[in-house]
C-alpha cells in the first residue's frame, strides 16, 4: 500500500513536470517585445549632447533637444524630431556647423539625414542652404540631390545638388546658376 502511494505520487510529479516542460517555449525575442509597441521607440532622450572622437580628437558634436531611439528595428535608426545642431571639426579644430529642423541617423550606414531649413556655416564664413542634406560620417562627406544655395564672400550660387568633403575644400554645386565674379 505504501509503495502504491509513493508510485502514484512519483508518477503524478513526473506528469506535472512533463506538462510544464512541454508547455513552455524559450523565445527570448518575444519576451523582449512585451510592453514595446513596434511603432514606438525603445527609448527617448532629452537634451542630447553626443561627442564623436577619432583617435582622441573631437570629430563631431551633435546637440538636440529630443532623441527617439528605434534601434530595435531591422534597419535601426535614431530620430531627432525637434532638430539638431551638428558641429564637424577638421584636423585643425576648425568648425563647420550644420543646423536642421529634423534629422535621422541610420546606424548601419552611419549616414545622417538632415531635413528642413538646413543651414551649413563653415569656419571661413561660407554658407549652404538646402531642404535636405546627407552627412556620411565614415567618409566625412556632405551631399544632396535637391536644390541648394551656396553663398561665399565673392558669389552666390544656386544649383540642383551639392557634393563636398567636411572642410568644403572639394565643394561642388551641381548644375549651377547664379551670380559669379569673373575676372577679365
N, C-alpha and C positions, 0 to 999 in steps of 0.2 A: 504494500500500500504506500509506504514511504517512497519507494523507488518510482511508482507511478506518478506521484505528486511532483517529484523532482524532474522526472521525464517530461511531464506536461508543462511545468514551469520553464524548463530549458527550451522546449520546442516553441513555446509562446514568445520567449525573449528572442529567439532566432527569427521567428516570423516577423516580429515587430522591427527588428534591426534590418531585415531584408526589405521590408516595405519602405522604411525611411531611406535606406541606401538607394533604392531604385527610383524613388520619387524626387530626389534632389538632383539638380544639374549644376554643373560648375561652369557658369557663364559670367565671367568677371566683367565683360564689357556691358552686359545687361544691368548688372548691379551698379556700375558706374553711371549709367544713364538715369537711374532713379532720381527724380527730383529735378532733372535738367531737360527742358524742352529743346528740341532740335533747332528751334528758331530763336532761342535765347542765347546770349553769350554765357560762356562758362565763368567769366569774371568781368568785373567793372572796376576801372581805376579812375581816380580823380587827381588833378594837379600833377600830371605826369612830367617827369624830367629825366630823360634817358640819355646817357653819355656812351658813345661808341668809341672805343680806342683801337688803335692799330700799332702794335709794337711799343706800347707805352705812351703814344702820342694821341691826343684827343682828335678824332677824325670827324665826328659829328655829334650834335646835341639836339635832341628832339624834345620840344616842350608842347604840352597840350592840356587843356582843362579836363578832357574826358577821354577814356580809352574803353573800348568794348572788345573783349578777347574771345575770338571764335577759333582758337587753335584746336578745338575738339572736332572740327570738321575734317573731311578727307583732304581738302585743299585749305589748310588753316590760314587765317589772317587776323590782323588786329585792325580795328576800325576806330577812327578819330572823328566822330560826328560833329564836334564843335571846332574843328580846325586844328592846325598845327603851325608852329614856328620851328623851322629846321635850320640849324647853323651847320655849315660844312666848312671844315678847316683844311687848308693846304699844308704842305711841309714847312712853310714859313710862318705858320699860325695865323695867316690871313683868312678872314671870314667872309663867306658868301651866305646870305640869309634868304631863305625861301619861306613865304607865308601863304597859306591857303585856307579856304573855308572848311575843307573836308579832306580826309586822307585815309588810305588803306595801305597797310604793309603786308605783302604776301610773303610768308616765311619761307616757302620752298624756293622761290626765285630771288628773294631779298630785294624786291623792287617796291618802291614807294610810289603809289598813285596819288598825286596831289590834284585836287579839283576845286573849282570855284574861286574866281578872283586870285589866281596865282600870281604872286609878285616875287621876282628874284632880284636881289640887290647885291652887287659884287663889292669887293673891297676897293675897287677903283672907281666906284660911283656909277657903273653901268647898271641898267635895269631891263628886265624882261617881264612882259605882261602876257598872260595866257589864261585860258579857261581850264586847261588840263596840262599837266607836265609829269613825266615819269622820271624818277631818280633810281638808277641801278646802283645799289650800294657796293656790290662786288667790283664792278667795273668803274665806279665813280663817274657815271655818265648821265647826263640830262638829255631828255628828248621828248618830242611831241609831234604829232601829225596834224594838229589843229592850228588855226590862225594865231599868230603872235605879233607883238610889237616889241622891238628891241631899241632901246634908247641909250646912246653913249654921249660923250662930250660933243662930238662933231656931227652926229647924224641921228635920224630917226628912221628905222627900217621896219617895214611890215612884211610878213610872209605867211606861207601856208604850213609852216612847220619849223622845227628847231632841233639842233643836234650840237652837243658840246660836252667837253670834259668839265670837271668840277671847278676848274680855275678860269674857265671861259677863254683859255688861250687858243682853243681849237673850235671856237663858236662859229656856227654856220646857220644862217636863216635860210630856209628852203623856199624857193620860188618867190624871191624878194620883189618888193615895190616900195617906193617911198622917196624921201629926200636924201640926197647924197652930196657930200663935199667932194668936188672934183677939181684937181689942180690942172691948170692948162699948160 
